Amino acid sequence: MSNKPKNEEGASAKYELIADGITQKSVKKNSRSSSSTWFYIDFASNLGLRISLPIAGGAILGKYLDGLWGSYPRATILLLFLGIIISMAGFVKTIREILKKK
């Protein structure tokens, strides 16, 4: 047994329990914020790809087809605008999915 009076032992045990509770709450809070951080990173990268890939793909494919057919810039402009329309549709679809989840 220690030389501490009984009250001091009980008080120190009480403070240890309080400290453990605070630590556990902060760990739970950090794990929640970490998962929401990854959610937003995933959301931003998904949205960025849904917007950029159709536009870039349309421009690259249009330039290739223009070189093949000798119709510069008709196919490039047409496929670029088609890529923009597809990107807008993907953006709207992604936002609707997010709003459904809430």
C-alpha positions as CSV (number, residue, x, y, z in Angstrom):
1,M,0.0,0.0,0.0
2,S,1.1,3.5,-0.6
3,N,1.5,6.2,2.0
4,K,-1.1,8.4,0.4
5,P,-4.3,9.0,2.3
6,K,-7.4,7.2,1.1
7,N,-8.9,10.4,-0.4
8,E,-5.9,11.2,-2.5
9,E,-5.9,7.6,-4.0
10,G,-9.6,8.0,-4.9
11,A,-9.1,11.4,-6.3
12,S,-6.2,10.4,-8.5
13,A,-8.1,7.4,-9.8
14,K,-11.0,9.7,-10.5
15,Y,-8.7,12.1,-12.5
16,E,-7.2,9.2,-14.4
17,L,-10.7,8.1,-15.5
18,I,-11.6,11.6,-16.5
19,A,-8.4,11.9,-18.5
20,D,-9.0,8.5,-20.2
21,G,-12.6,9.6,-21.1
22,I,-11.3,12.9,-22.6
23,T,-8.7,10.9,-24.6
24,Q,-11.2,8.4,-25.9
25,K,-13.6,11.2,-26.9
26,S,-10.9,13.0,-28.8
27,V,-9.9,9.8,-30.6
28,K,-13.5,9.2,-31.6
29,K,-13.8,12.8,-32.8
30,N,-10.5,12.6,-34.8
31,S,-11.6,9.3,-36.5
32,R,-14.9,10.9,-37.6
33,S,-13.2,14.0,-39.0
34,S,-10.6,11.8,-40.7
35,S,-13.4,9.7,-42.5
36,S,-15.2,12.9,-43.5
37,T,-11.9,14.3,-44.9
38,W,-11.5,11.2,-47.0
39,F,-15.1,11.6,-48.2
40,Y,-14.5,15.1,-49.4
41,I,-11.2,14.2,-51.1
42,D,-13.0,11.3,-52.9
43,F,-15.8,13.7,-53.8
44,A,-13.5,16.3,-55.2
45,S,-11.4,13.9,-57.2
46,N,-14.5,12.1,-58.6
47,L,-16.1,15.4,-59.6
48,G,-12.9,16.6,-61.1
49,L,-12.6,13.5,-63.2
50,R,-16.2,13.6,-64.3
51,I,-15.7,17.1,-65.5
52,S,-12.2,17.0,-67.1
53,L,-12.1,13.6,-68.8
54,P,-15.0,14.1,-71.3
55,I,-13.8,17.6,-72.2
56,A,-10.1,16.5,-72.7
57,G,-11.2,13.3,-74.4
58,G,-13.4,15.3,-76.8
59,A,-10.7,17.7,-77.7
60,I,-8.0,15.0,-78.2
61,L,-10.3,12.8,-80.2
62,G,-11.5,15.8,-82.3
63,K,-7.9,16.8,-83.1
64,Y,-7.1,13.3,-84.1
65,L,-10.2,13.0,-86.4
66,D,-9.5,16.5,-87.9
67,G,-6.0,15.3,-88.8
68,L,-7.4,12.2,-90.4
69,W,-10.2,13.9,-92.3
70,G,-8.5,17.2,-92.9
71,S,-11.5,19.1,-91.5
72,Y,-9.7,21.2,-88.9
73,P,-11.3,22.6,-86.5
74,R,-14.8,21.2,-87.1
75,A,-14.5,17.8,-85.3
76,T,-12.4,19.4,-82.5
77,I,-15.1,22.0,-81.8
78,L,-18.0,19.5,-82.1
79,L,-16.4,16.9,-79.8
80,L,-15.3,19.6,-77.4
81,F,-18.8,20.9,-77.0
82,L,-20.1,17.3,-76.7
83,G,-17.5,16.7,-73.9
84,I,-18.8,19.9,-72.1
85,I,-22.4,18.6,-72.3
86,I,-21.4,15.2,-71.0
87,S,-19.4,16.8,-68.2
88,M,-22.4,18.9,-67.2
89,A,-24.6,15.8,-67.1
90,G,-22.0,14.0,-64.9
91,F,-21.8,17.0,-62.6
92,V,-25.6,17.1,-62.2
93,K,-25.8,13.3,-61.6
94,T,-23.1,13.5,-58.9
95,I,-24.8,16.4,-57.1
96,R,-28.1,14.5,-57.2
97,E,-26.5,11.4,-55.7
98,I,-25.0,13.5,-52.9
99,L,-28.3,15.2,-52.1
100,K,-30.1,11.8,-52.1
101,K,-27.7,10.5,-49.4
102,K,-28.5,13.4,-47.1
